[in-house]
Amino acid sequence: MRKTAAAAALALLAAGCGGGAGEAGPATLTIAVGADPGLLDPATAVLGATNSVLSLAYETLVRTSPDGKIIPGLAEKWEVKPDAVAFTLRQGVKCSDGSTLTPAEVAANINYLTDPANKSPLLGVLAPVGMKAAADAATVTVSTPEPFSFILESTRLLFIVCGKGLQDRSLLAKATYGTSPYELKEVAPSDHYTFAKRQGSAAELPDQVVLKVVPNEQTAANLLMSGDVNAATFFGPDRQRVQAAPGVDKQEENVSNGQYFYHQGKDRPTNDVAVRKALTQALDLAELGRVSSGGTGKPVTGLVPGVPPCIGDSVSGHVPGLDPAAASAGLDAAGWTAGADGIRAKDGKKLSLRLLYTTTRGPGVQAAAEYLAAAWKKIGVEVKLNGVIDTKLAESLNVTQDWDVVWLPIGVTLPSQLVGFLSGPAAPKGANFAHLANERYTELVAKAATTPGAEGCKLWLEAESALIANSDLVPVSTITVLNATKGAKAAQQAGLFDPYSFRVEGSN
């Protein structure tokens, strides 16, 4: 396993005062997480909560430093070509079952994910269609059928399974087989997940890490300040109380707070671009951004805002401004007329929308949902709110499809990782949950994917603009979240933990 000094590559959260958390003892690090992760196979992990848990047990070929640079992970070096990258692995890396990680196992991970027969929802998201891997005694070569602009960067979120877990993936539902210093030892769904330090790991690391499922941020804040948990992340107003508390160390991190999507299935009113545009014109997006972020938001400039290598503005000039009169006129022209109760209807069917959102990102998202409902009611739209936990959100998006508008932050680090969500086969056959079919977007990403450097980034940004101009989705704001620790260190980046950074004050 890599040396603990590698933790310096990420911004560490400084140690606070006090001892270990709760009754677990000074050698236990306890972290509050906002949602249960569900099944733990990395090839099916589409939820942020799932990936947070997986980051304790699994490593990737390369990682990203806080300034966006690619740094070593399981691979100590690499050689990049337009359509291939050859990774040289660190020698002697051990799997949690005692076996030695081999290049063939790394290649098998990638080939499993990219084999359409395995129906991984990450195909076309974390890995492009057609990507393959081959191995020899010391290296793994990842290739694509044609040049791919992010062939190296796309590997930084691919968790590598090893040993028995690779031989029988059914074991991964409730167990981990990885190369990090920790392995899963106990699962209590919706309550806690306990990881034990592997034999031979650095002495300064905590003996165990407990991820405690705490959906309510007020409760998480209380637990943090009382010392019953060592670390938690805050989106909502409780962050102010945590920020002012003595003995608590804080790190702010920029994240996407959200955009919302219109379902474009043929049976949905939002299949009509005129309806989508009217709904967007009914909103003061700046105010919606303030509401959804609790006042901490910033204007959004792209679907992967502020993340290298493609930094730019794909939003400005492509979103219609607030104009309720034009919104009403647009709905009139589209054939939706107001009834006696003020709700519009067409061909005997009410203009009624089911608004889906997650309840695990703080009260700002709930407030945003209520704002949307109120604004759309003014132009004659009935809105039914449906707040759900993360696992239920995934089911609604990909299986039941019981929504018309969804507030959905998608945390990605490359524009190519959005392609599977924003085009291609519609759910439930594919990851395209909103049934988008924007020909201009598809055309531009096909060119962008094979164009490296600044010119490729220009095409990626133009592709995003094509979606926004068509009101396929509406970006709202970015926010900062507060990662807080007390009596411990626990570095994280984009929701993923660096277990090599973990420390509990007083444990050594």
C-alpha positions as CSV (number, residue, x, y, z in Angstrom):
1,M,0.0,0.0,0.0
2,R,1.2,3.5,-0.7
3,K,2.9,5.4,2.1
4,T,0.9,7.6,4.4
5,A,2.8,10.6,3.2
6,A,0.8,10.5,0.0
7,A,-2.1,12.0,2.0
8,A,-0.4,15.3,1.6
9,A,-1.6,15.4,-1.9
10,L,-5.1,16.2,-0.6
11,A,-6.0,19.1,1.6
12,L,-6.0,17.7,5.1
13,L,-8.5,18.7,7.8
14,A,-6.4,19.8,10.8
15,A,-6.8,17.9,14.1
16,G,-9.1,19.4,16.7
17,C,-9.2,19.1,20.4
18,G,-10.6,16.2,22.5
19,G,-10.5,12.5,22.3
20,G,-12.0,9.8,20.1
21,A,-15.7,9.6,19.3
22,G,-18.3,8.2,21.6
23,E,-17.7,4.9,23.3
24,A,-15.8,3.4,20.4
25,G,-12.4,4.4,21.9
26,P,-9.5,6.6,20.9
27,A,-8.5,4.3,18.0
28,T,-11.9,4.6,16.3
29,L,-12.7,7.3,13.7
30,T,-16.4,7.9,13.4
31,I,-17.8,9.7,10.3
32,A,-21.4,10.8,9.8
33,V,-22.7,10.1,6.3
34,G,-26.1,11.4,5.1
35,A,-27.5,8.3,3.4
36,D,-27.2,4.5,3.3
37,P,-24.9,3.5,0.4
38,G,-26.9,0.4,-0.6
39,L,-25.1,-2.4,-2.6
40,L,-21.3,-2.0,-2.6
41,D,-20.2,-3.3,-6.0
42,P,-18.1,-0.5,-7.6
43,A,-19.4,-1.5,-11.1
44,T,-23.0,-0.5,-10.0
45,A,-22.2,2.5,-7.8
46,V,-24.0,5.6,-9.1
47,L,-24.8,7.3,-5.8
48,G,-22.5,9.7,-4.1
49,A,-23.2,8.0,-0.7
50,T,-22.1,4.7,-2.2
51,N,-18.9,6.1,-3.6
52,S,-18.0,7.7,-0.3
53,V,-18.2,4.3,1.4
54,L,-16.3,2.6,-1.4
55,S,-13.4,5.1,-1.2
56,L,-12.5,3.6,2.2
57,A,-11.8,0.2,0.7
58,Y,-10.8,0.6,-2.9
59,E,-8.1,2.5,-4.7
60,T,-7.8,3.8,-8.3
61,L,-5.0,3.8,-10.9
62,V,-4.5,7.5,-10.5
63,R,-5.9,10.3,-8.3
64,T,-6.4,14.0,-8.5
65,S,-4.6,16.6,-6.4
66,P,-6.6,19.6,-5.2
67,D,-5.3,21.8,-8.1
68,G,-6.6,19.3,-10.6
69,K,-3.3,17.5,-11.5
70,I,-3.2,13.7,-12.0
71,I,-1.0,12.0,-9.4
72,P,-0.1,8.4,-8.7
73,G,-2.5,5.9,-7.2
74,L,-2.1,2.1,-7.8
75,A,0.0,3.1,-10.9
76,E,3.3,4.7,-10.2
77,K,3.8,6.0,-13.7
78,W,2.1,6.1,-17.1
79,E,2.6,6.8,-20.8
80,V,-0.3,8.5,-22.7
81,K,-1.1,8.3,-26.4
82,P,-4.3,9.7,-28.1
83,D,-6.0,6.3,-28.0
84,A,-4.2,4.4,-25.2
85,V,-2.5,4.8,-21.8
86,A,0.0,2.3,-20.4
87,F,0.1,2.1,-16.6
88,T,3.0,0.7,-14.6
89,L,1.7,-0.6,-11.3
90,R,3.3,-0.4,-7.9
91,Q,4.9,-3.7,-7.0
92,G,3.7,-5.9,-4.1
93,V,0.3,-4.3,-3.6
94,K,-1.8,-6.6,-1.4
95,C,-5.5,-7.2,-1.6
96,S,-7.6,-7.4,1.6
97,D,-7.9,-11.2,1.2
98,G,-4.1,-11.5,1.2
99,S,-3.5,-12.0,-2.5
100,T,-1.2,-9.8,-4.6
101,L,-2.8,-7.4,-7.0
102,T,-1.9,-8.2,-10.6
103,P,-2.1,-6.2,-13.8
104,A,-4.5,-8.9,-15.1
105,E,-6.9,-8.1,-12.2
106,V,-6.8,-4.4,-13.0
107,A,-7.5,-5.1,-16.6
108,A,-10.4,-7.5,-15.6
109,N,-12.0,-4.6,-13.6
110,I,-12.1,-2.3,-16.6
111,N,-13.2,-5.0,-19.1
112,Y,-16.0,-6.1,-16.8
113,L,-17.3,-2.5,-16.5
114,T,-17.1,-1.9,-20.3
115,D,-18.7,-5.2,-21.3
116,P,-22.2,-4.3,-22.3
117,A,-23.4,-7.7,-21.3
118,N,-22.8,-6.8,-17.6
119,K,-25.1,-3.8,-17.9
120,S,-23.0,-1.5,-15.7
121,P,-24.7,1.9,-15.3
122,L,-21.2,3.4,-15.4
123,L,-20.5,2.4,-19.0
124,G,-20.5,5.6,-21.0
125,V,-20.2,7.6,-17.7
126,L,-16.9,6.6,-16.0
127,A,-15.6,4.7,-19.0
128,P,-16.4,5.3,-22.7
129,V,-18.1,2.7,-24.8
130,G,-15.4,0.5,-26.5
131,M,-12.7,1.0,-23.8
132,K,-10.7,-2.1,-23.2
133,A,-7.7,-3.2,-21.1
134,A,-4.9,-5.6,-21.6
135,A,-2.1,-6.6,-19.2
136,D,1.4,-8.1,-19.1
137,A,3.6,-8.8,-16.2
138,A,4.0,-5.2,-14.9
139,T,1.7,-3.0,-16.9
140,V,-1.9,-2.4,-17.8
141,T,-2.7,-0.8,-21.2
142,V,-6.1,0.9,-21.5
143,S,-7.2,1.7,-25.0
144,T,-10.2,3.1,-27.0
145,P,-11.2,2.4,-30.6
146,E,-10.4,5.9,-31.6
147,P,-8.6,8.8,-29.9
148,F,-10.3,9.9,-26.6
149,S,-9.6,13.3,-25.1
150,F,-9.8,12.1,-21.5
151,I,-8.3,8.7,-21.7
152,L,-6.0,9.2,-18.7
153,E,-8.4,11.3,-16.6
154,S,-11.3,8.9,-17.0
155,T,-9.4,6.2,-14.9
156,R,-9.2,8.3,-11.8
157,L,-12.7,7.2,-10.5
158,L,-12.5,3.6,-11.4
159,F,-12.3,1.6,-8.1
160,I,-10.2,-1.6,-8.5
161,V,-11.6,-4.8,-7.0
162,C,-9.2,-7.6,-6.4
163,G,-8.9,-11.2,-5.2
164,K,-12.0,-13.2,-4.3
165,G,-14.3,-10.2,-5.0
166,L,-13.2,-10.2,-8.6
167,Q,-13.7,-13.9,-8.9
168,D,-17.2,-13.8,-7.4
169,R,-18.8,-10.3,-7.7
170,S,-21.9,-11.5,-5.7
171,L,-19.6,-11.1,-2.6
172,L,-19.4,-7.4,-3.2
173,A,-23.0,-6.7,-2.2
174,K,-22.1,-6.4,1.4
175,A,-18.3,-6.9,1.6
176,T,-15.2,-5.3,0.2
177,Y,-12.1,-6.7,-1.6
178,G,-9.7,-3.8,-2.2
179,T,-6.2,-2.5,-1.6
180,S,-6.8,0.4,0.8
181,P,-5.7,0.1,4.5
182,Y,-9.3,-0.7,5.5
183,E,-11.8,-3.5,4.8
184,L,-15.5,-3.7,5.6
185,K,-16.2,-5.8,8.7
186,E,-19.8,-5.1,9.8
187,V,-22.9,-3.8,8.0
188,A,-26.0,-2.5,9.7
189,P,-28.1,-1.0,6.9
190,S,-29.3,2.5,7.5
191,D,-27.3,2.6,10.8
192,H,-23.6,2.0,10.4
193,Y,-20.8,0.5,8.4
194,T,-17.6,-0.6,10.3
195,F,-14.2,-0.8,8.6
196,A,-11.2,-2.5,10.3
197,K,-7.6,-1.6,9.6
198,R,-5.8,-4.3,7.7
199,Q,-2.8,-6.0,9.2
200,G,0.4,-4.3,8.2
201,S,-1.1,-0.9,7.7
202,A,0.6,2.2,9.2
203,A,0.5,2.2,13.0
204,E,-0.8,5.8,13.1
205,L,-4.0,5.0,11.3
206,P,-7.1,4.4,13.4
207,D,-7.8,0.8,14.2
208,Q,-11.3,1.1,12.8
209,V,-13.5,3.6,10.9
210,V,-17.3,3.7,11.6
211,L,-19.5,5.3,9.0
212,K,-22.6,6.3,10.9
213,V,-25.7,7.0,8.8
214,V,-27.2,10.3,10.0
215,P,-29.7,11.7,7.5
216,N,-30.5,14.8,9.6
217,E,-27.8,17.5,9.5
218,Q,-28.9,19.0,12.8
219,T,-28.4,15.6,14.5
220,A,-25.0,15.3,12.7
221,A,-24.0,18.7,14.1
222,N,-25.0,17.8,17.6
223,L,-23.1,14.5,17.4
224,L,-20.0,16.3,16.0
225,M,-19.9,18.9,18.7
226,S,-20.5,16.4,21.5
227,G,-17.7,14.2,20.2
228,D,-19.9,11.3,19.3
229,V,-18.7,11.6,15.7
230,N,-15.4,12.9,14.5
231,A,-16.3,14.1,11.0
232,A,-19.4,15.2,9.0
233,T,-20.3,17.3,5.9
234,F,-22.8,20.1,6.0
235,F,-24.9,21.7,3.2
236,G,-27.5,23.6,5.2
237,P,-27.8,26.2,7.9
238,D,-26.3,24.0,10.6
239,R,-22.9,24.6,9.0
240,Q,-23.0,28.1,10.6
241,R,-23.3,26.6,14.1
242,V,-20.6,24.1,13.4
243,Q,-18.3,26.8,11.9
244,A,-18.6,28.8,15.1
245,A,-18.0,25.9,17.4
246,P,-14.7,25.7,19.3
247,G,-12.4,22.7,18.7
248,V,-13.9,22.0,15.3
249,D,-11.7,22.2,12.2
250,K,-13.2,23.1,8.9
251,Q,-12.6,22.9,5.2
252,E,-14.8,24.4,2.6
253,E,-15.2,22.6,-0.8
254,N,-16.9,23.8,-4.0
255,V,-19.6,21.4,-5.3
256,S,-22.5,21.4,-7.7
257,N,-25.6,22.2,-5.8
258,G,-27.8,21.3,-8.6
259,Q,-29.5,21.6,-11.8
260,Y,-33.0,20.3,-12.6
261,F,-34.1,18.1,-15.5
262,Y,-37.3,17.9,-17.4
263,H,-38.5,14.4,-18.3
264,Q,-38.9,14.2,-22.1
265,G,-40.7,10.9,-22.4
266,K,-43.3,11.0,-25.2
267,D,-46.1,10.8,-22.7
268,R,-44.9,13.8,-20.7
269,P,-45.9,17.5,-21.1
270,T,-42.3,18.4,-20.8
271,N,-41.5,16.6,-24.0
272,D,-42.6,19.8,-25.7
273,V,-39.7,22.4,-25.8
274,A,-42.3,25.2,-25.6
275,V,-43.5,23.9,-22.2
276,R,-39.9,23.5,-20.9
277,K,-39.0,27.0,-22.0
278,A,-42.2,28.5,-20.4
279,L,-41.5,26.7,-17.1
280,T,-37.9,28.1,-17.1
281,Q,-39.1,31.6,-17.9
282,A,-41.4,31.5,-14.9
283,L,-38.4,31.3,-12.5
284,D,-36.0,33.9,-11.0
285,L,-33.0,31.6,-11.3
286,A,-30.8,33.9,-9.2
287,E,-33.3,33.7,-6.4
288,L,-33.7,30.0,-6.8
289,G,-29.9,29.7,-6.5
290,R,-30.0,31.6,-3.2
291,V,-32.8,29.6,-1.8
292,S,-31.3,26.2,-2.8
293,S,-27.9,27.0,-1.4
294,G,-28.9,28.8,1.8
295,G,-27.3,31.9,0.5
296,T,-23.9,30.3,-0.1
297,G,-24.3,29.7,-3.8
298,K,-22.5,31.2,-6.8
299,P,-23.7,31.6,-10.4
300,V,-23.1,28.4,-12.3
301,T,-21.0,28.5,-15.4
302,G,-21.1,24.9,-16.6
303,L,-22.2,21.4,-15.9
304,V,-18.7,20.6,-14.5
305,P,-18.1,24.0,-12.9
306,G,-14.5,25.1,-12.2
307,V,-13.0,21.6,-12.6
308,P,-9.9,21.2,-14.8
309,P,-9.2,20.5,-17.6
310,C,-12.2,22.2,-19.3
311,I,-13.0,25.4,-17.5
312,G,-15.3,27.8,-19.2
313,D,-18.8,29.2,-19.4
314,S,-21.4,27.2,-21.2
315,V,-24.4,28.8,-19.5
316,S,-24.4,32.5,-20.0
317,G,-26.7,33.6,-22.8
318,H,-28.4,30.3,-23.1
319,V,-31.0,30.3,-20.3
320,P,-34.1,32.4,-20.8
321,G,-34.6,35.2,-18.2
322,L,-37.4,35.7,-15.8
323,D,-40.6,36.6,-17.8
324,P,-43.8,35.2,-16.3
325,A,-45.9,36.9,-19.0
326,A,-44.0,35.2,-21.7
327,A,-44.2,31.9,-19.8
328,S,-48.0,32.2,-19.7
329,A,-48.2,33.2,-23.4
330,G,-46.0,30.2,-24.3
331,L,-48.3,27.8,-22.5
332,D,-51.3,29.4,-24.2
333,A,-49.6,28.9,-27.6
334,A,-48.8,25.3,-26.8
335,G,-52.5,24.6,-26.2
336,W,-52.6,24.6,-22.4
337,T,-55.5,26.6,-21.2
338,A,-56.5,27.5,-17.6
339,G,-59.5,25.9,-16.0
340,A,-61.8,27.2,-13.3
341,D,-59.4,26.2,-10.6
342,G,-56.5,28.0,-12.4
343,I,-54.7,24.8,-13.4
344,R,-54.1,24.5,-17.1
345,A,-55.2,21.5,-19.2
346,K,-54.9,20.2,-22.7
347,D,-57.0,17.5,-24.4
348,G,-58.6,16.8,-21.0
349,K,-55.4,16.3,-19.2
350,K,-54.2,18.6,-16.4
351,L,-50.7,20.2,-16.6
352,S,-49.6,18.4,-13.5
353,L,-45.9,17.7,-12.7
354,R,-44.3,15.4,-10.2
355,L,-41.2,17.1,-8.8
356,L,-38.6,14.6,-7.4
357,Y,-35.7,15.6,-5.2
358,T,-33.4,14.1,-2.6
359,T,-33.8,14.8,1.1
360,T,-30.1,14.3,2.0
361,R,-28.6,17.5,0.8
362,G,-29.9,19.9,3.5
363,P,-33.0,22.1,3.8
364,G,-32.0,24.3,0.8
365,V,-33.1,21.6,-1.7
366,Q,-36.5,21.3,0.1
367,A,-36.8,25.0,-0.1
368,A,-35.9,25.0,-3.7
369,A,-38.6,22.4,-4.5
370,E,-41.2,24.5,-2.7
371,Y,-40.0,27.6,-4.6
372,L,-40.4,25.8,-7.9
373,A,-43.9,24.6,-7.0
374,A,-45.0,28.1,-6.0
375,A,-43.6,29.8,-9.1
376,W,-45.2,27.3,-11.5
377,K,-48.5,27.4,-9.7
378,K,-48.7,31.1,-10.6
379,I,-48.7,30.2,-14.3
380,G,-51.3,27.5,-13.9
381,V,-49.2,24.4,-13.3
382,E,-50.0,21.8,-10.6
383,V,-46.9,20.5,-8.8
384,K,-46.7,17.4,-6.6
385,L,-43.6,17.3,-4.4
386,N,-41.8,14.0,-3.8
387,G,-38.8,14.1,-1.5
388,V,-36.9,10.8,-1.2
389,I,-33.7,9.3,0.1
390,D,-30.8,8.6,-2.3
391,T,-31.5,4.9,-2.9
392,K,-35.2,5.7,-3.6
393,L,-34.1,8.5,-5.9
394,A,-32.1,6.1,-8.0
395,E,-35.0,3.7,-8.3
396,S,-37.4,6.5,-9.3
397,L,-35.0,7.8,-12.0
398,N,-34.0,4.5,-13.5
399,V,-36.8,2.1,-12.9
400,T,-40.2,3.5,-12.0
401,Q,-39.7,6.8,-13.9
402,D,-42.4,8.3,-11.6
403,W,-41.3,11.9,-12.0
404,D,-41.6,14.9,-14.5
405,V,-39.0,17.3,-13.0
406,V,-36.0,16.2,-10.9
407,W,-33.6,18.3,-8.9
408,L,-30.4,16.4,-9.3
409,P,-26.9,17.4,-8.5
410,I,-24.6,15.2,-10.6
411,G,-21.1,15.3,-9.3
412,V,-18.6,14.5,-12.1
413,T,-15.1,15.7,-12.8
414,L,-15.1,15.3,-16.6
415,P,-17.7,16.4,-19.2
416,S,-17.4,13.0,-20.8
417,Q,-18.8,11.4,-17.7
418,L,-22.1,13.1,-18.4
419,V,-22.6,11.7,-21.9
420,G,-24.3,8.5,-20.7
421,F,-26.8,10.5,-18.6
422,L,-27.5,13.1,-21.3
423,S,-27.8,11.0,-24.4
424,G,-28.1,7.4,-25.7
425,P,-30.5,4.7,-24.5
426,A,-33.2,6.0,-22.2
427,A,-33.9,4.5,-18.8
428,P,-34.5,1.7,-17.9
429,K,-32.4,0.4,-20.8
430,G,-29.7,3.0,-20.3
431,A,-28.5,5.8,-18.0
432,N,-30.3,8.5,-19.9
433,F,-33.0,9.0,-17.2
434,A,-34.5,12.1,-18.7
435,H,-35.0,10.6,-22.2
436,L,-32.9,13.4,-23.8
437,A,-32.4,13.3,-27.5
438,N,-30.5,16.5,-28.4
439,E,-29.0,15.9,-31.8
440,R,-26.7,18.9,-31.6
441,Y,-25.3,17.7,-28.3
442,T,-24.7,14.2,-29.6
443,E,-23.0,15.6,-32.7
444,L,-20.7,17.9,-30.7
445,V,-19.7,15.3,-28.1
446,A,-18.7,12.9,-30.9
447,K,-16.2,15.5,-32.1
448,A,-15.1,16.6,-28.7
449,A,-14.3,13.1,-27.5
450,T,-11.6,12.7,-30.2
451,T,-10.2,16.2,-30.0
452,P,-7.6,16.8,-27.3
453,G,-6.6,20.0,-25.6
454,A,-8.2,23.4,-25.7
455,E,-10.1,22.8,-28.9
456,G,-11.7,19.7,-27.4
457,C,-12.7,21.7,-24.4
458,K,-14.3,24.3,-26.6
459,L,-16.4,21.6,-28.2
460,W,-17.4,20.1,-24.8
461,L,-18.6,23.5,-23.7
462,E,-20.6,24.1,-26.9
463,A,-22.2,20.7,-26.4
464,E,-23.4,21.7,-22.9
465,S,-24.7,25.0,-24.3
466,A,-26.8,23.0,-26.8
467,L,-28.6,21.2,-23.9
468,I,-29.2,24.4,-21.9
469,A,-30.4,26.4,-24.9
470,N,-33.0,23.6,-25.6
471,S,-34.2,23.7,-21.9
472,D,-33.2,20.0,-21.6
473,L,-31.9,20.9,-18.2
474,V,-31.5,24.1,-16.2
475,P,-28.3,24.7,-14.2
476,V,-29.0,26.7,-11.0
477,S,-26.0,27.2,-8.8
478,T,-22.8,25.9,-7.2
479,I,-22.2,26.0,-3.5
480,T,-19.6,25.4,-0.9
481,V,-20.1,22.6,1.6
482,L,-18.4,22.4,5.0
483,N,-16.3,19.3,5.8
484,A,-15.8,19.5,9.6
485,T,-13.7,17.3,12.0
486,K,-13.3,17.2,15.7
487,G,-10.4,15.4,17.4
488,A,-9.4,13.8,14.1
489,K,-8.1,14.3,10.5
490,A,-10.1,12.9,7.6
491,A,-9.2,14.3,4.2
492,Q,-11.8,14.2,1.4
493,Q,-12.2,15.5,-2.0
494,A,-15.4,15.6,-4.1
495,G,-17.1,13.3,-1.5
496,L,-14.3,10.7,-1.6
497,F,-12.2,9.9,1.4
498,D,-8.4,9.5,1.6
499,P,-8.1,6.7,4.2
500,Y,-4.3,7.2,4.4
501,S,-5.0,10.6,5.9
502,F,-7.1,9.3,8.8
503,R,-5.9,10.2,12.3
504,V,-7.6,10.2,15.7
505,E,-6.1,12.5,18.3
506,G,-4.6,10.7,21.2
507,S,-4.6,7.2,19.5
508,N,-0.8,7.1,19.3
